[in-house]
């Protein structure tokens, strides 16, 4: 079993920055992908950014150049640095741990990010 815990959300004004953190524990294989998804009210959950243990990254076009994902493999922790936040970034942000060899996804409980104009 894998436990996933996010932190770092909050309410900020447009143009501000926030940093999200996510720590995973439990039966985490050495090869995994950790990342962030978000879901705004009335919308489907969408990918924000992911990063593999090998360092490969994937970003949504809407956040490229503003958000940066990083991770500490030794701590099984992933971070999302969000700069130049916009009101349309408002959503619940979920941390995801994907273990390809098991074809399994684990999710955190989500953390609210609200950006006022």
C-alpha positions as CSV (number, residue, x, y, z in Angstrom):
1,X,0.0,0.0,0.0
2,X,1.1,3.5,-0.7
3,X,0.2,6.6,1.2
4,X,0.2,10.0,-0.5
5,X,0.0,13.3,1.4
6,X,0.0,16.8,-0.1
7,X,0.6,20.2,1.5
8,X,1.1,23.8,0.5
9,X,-2.2,25.0,-1.0
10,X,-3.8,28.3,-0.1
11,X,-5.4,31.5,-1.3
12,X,-3.2,34.0,-3.1
13,X,-3.6,36.9,-5.5
14,X,-2.9,36.7,-9.2
15,X,0.8,36.9,-9.9
16,X,1.8,35.3,-6.7
17,X,3.7,32.0,-6.1
18,X,2.9,28.9,-4.2
19,X,4.9,25.7,-3.6
20,X,3.1,22.4,-3.2
21,X,4.7,19.4,-1.6
22,X,3.8,15.7,-1.8
23,X,5.3,12.9,0.2
24,X,4.7,9.2,-0.6
25,X,5.3,6.3,1.7
26,X,4.8,2.6,1.7
27,X,5.5,0.1,-1.0
28,X,7.0,2.5,-3.6
29,X,9.0,0.9,-6.3
30,X,12.2,2.4,-7.4
31,X,10.7,3.2,-10.8
32,X,7.7,5.4,-10.6
33,X,6.2,8.6,-11.8
34,X,5.0,11.2,-9.4
35,X,3.1,14.2,-10.4
36,X,0.3,16.7,-10.0
37,X,-3.2,16.8,-11.4
38,X,-5.9,19.4,-10.8
39,X,-9.7,19.6,-10.9
40,X,-11.6,22.8,-11.1
41,X,-15.3,23.0,-10.2
42,X,-17.4,21.5,-13.0
43,X,-14.4,20.3,-14.9
44,X,-12.6,17.0,-15.4
45,X,-9.3,16.3,-13.6
46,X,-6.4,17.3,-15.8
47,X,-2.7,16.7,-15.8
48,X,-0.5,19.6,-14.5
49,X,3.0,18.1,-14.4
50,X,4.7,14.7,-13.9
51,X,8.2,13.6,-13.3
52,X,9.7,10.1,-13.4
53,X,12.4,8.8,-11.1
54,X,14.8,9.2,-14.1
55,X,13.9,12.9,-14.4
56,X,11.7,12.9,-17.4
57,X,9.0,15.6,-17.1
58,X,5.7,16.3,-18.7
59,X,3.8,19.6,-18.4
60,X,0.4,20.8,-19.5
61,X,0.7,23.5,-22.1
62,X,-1.2,25.9,-19.8
63,X,1.5,25.9,-17.1
64,X,4.7,25.6,-19.2
65,X,7.0,28.4,-18.2
66,X,5.2,29.2,-15.0
67,X,5.2,25.9,-13.0
68,X,8.2,23.7,-12.3
69,X,8.1,20.2,-10.9
70,X,11.0,18.6,-9.0
71,X,11.5,15.6,-6.8
72,X,13.7,14.1,-4.2
73,X,13.9,10.4,-4.9
74,X,15.5,9.6,-1.6
75,X,12.5,11.1,0.2
76,X,9.9,10.0,-2.2
77,X,8.8,13.6,-2.4
78,X,7.6,15.7,-5.3
79,X,7.3,19.5,-5.4
80,X,5.4,21.9,-7.6
81,X,6.6,25.4,-7.7
82,X,3.9,27.6,-9.1
83,X,4.7,31.1,-10.3
84,X,2.7,33.8,-11.9
85,X,-0.5,32.2,-10.8
86,X,-3.7,33.1,-12.6
87,X,-7.3,32.9,-11.5
88,X,-7.8,30.0,-13.9
89,X,-5.2,28.0,-11.9
90,X,-7.8,27.8,-9.1
91,X,-8.5,24.1,-8.5
92,X,-8.0,21.2,-6.1
93,X,-4.5,19.9,-6.8
94,X,-4.0,16.2,-6.4
95,X,-0.7,14.4,-6.1
96,X,-0.4,11.1,-8.0
97,X,2.0,8.3,-7.7
98,X,2.1,5.9,-10.6
99,X,3.9,2.6,-10.4
100,X,4.1,1.3,-14.0
101,X,5.2,-2.2,-13.2
102,X,2.0,-2.7,-11.1
103,X,-0.2,-0.6,-13.4
104,X,-1.4,1.2,-10.3
105,X,-2.1,4.8,-9.4
106,X,-2.3,6.2,-5.9
107,X,-3.8,9.6,-5.1
108,X,-3.6,12.1,-2.3
109,X,-6.6,13.8,-0.7
110,X,-6.0,17.0,-2.6
111,X,-5.1,20.5,-1.6
112,X,-7.0,23.6,-2.6
113,X,-5.3,26.4,-4.5
114,X,-7.4,29.5,-5.0
115,X,-6.1,32.5,-7.0
116,X,-8.0,35.8,-6.8
117,X,-7.9,38.4,-9.5
